[in-house]
């Protein structure tokens, strides 16, 4: 019974780690494209049209 809980916990840790790495990667890509990471979205400053 204890092994099932450990396997479930290990699976949950893997899922959280993968999600965290995806978010870190997305933040890096956003930064490379000169955007700002705000509340889970990459936001770009709009340039005024001349």
C-alpha positions in Angstrom: 0.0 0.0 0.0 2.8 2.4 0.8 4.5 1.8 -2.5 1.4 3.0 -4.4 1.5 6.3 -2.5 5.2 6.7 -3.2 4.7 6.0 -6.9 1.8 8.5 -7.1 3.8 11.1 -5.3 6.8 10.6 -7.6 4.5 10.9 -10.6 3.1 14.2 -9.2 6.6 15.6 -8.6 7.6 14.7 -12.2 4.5 16.5 -13.6 5.2 19.6 -11.5 8.9 19.6 -12.5 8.1 19.4 -16.2 5.5 22.1 -15.9 7.9 24.4 -14.1 10.6 23.8 -16.7 8.2 24.7 -19.5 7.3 27.9 -17.7 10.9 28.8 -17.2 11.6 28.1 -20.9 8.6 30.2 -22.0 9.9 33.1 -19.8 13.3 32.8 -21.4 11.9 32.9 -24.9 9.7 35.9 -24.0 12.8 37.7 -22.7 14.8 36.9 -25.8 12.0 38.4 -27.9 12.1 41.6 -25.8 8.8 40.9 -24.1 7.7 41.1 -20.5 6.3 38.1 -18.6 3.2 39.2 -16.9 0.7 36.9 -15.1 1.6 33.9 -17.4 1.6 35.9 -20.7 4.3 37.4 -22.8 3.4 41.1 -23.3 5.1 43.3 -25.8 5.1 47.1 -25.6 3.2 48.5 -28.5 5.0 51.0 -30.6 3.0 54.1 -31.7 2.0 54.2 -35.4 3.5 57.2 -37.2 
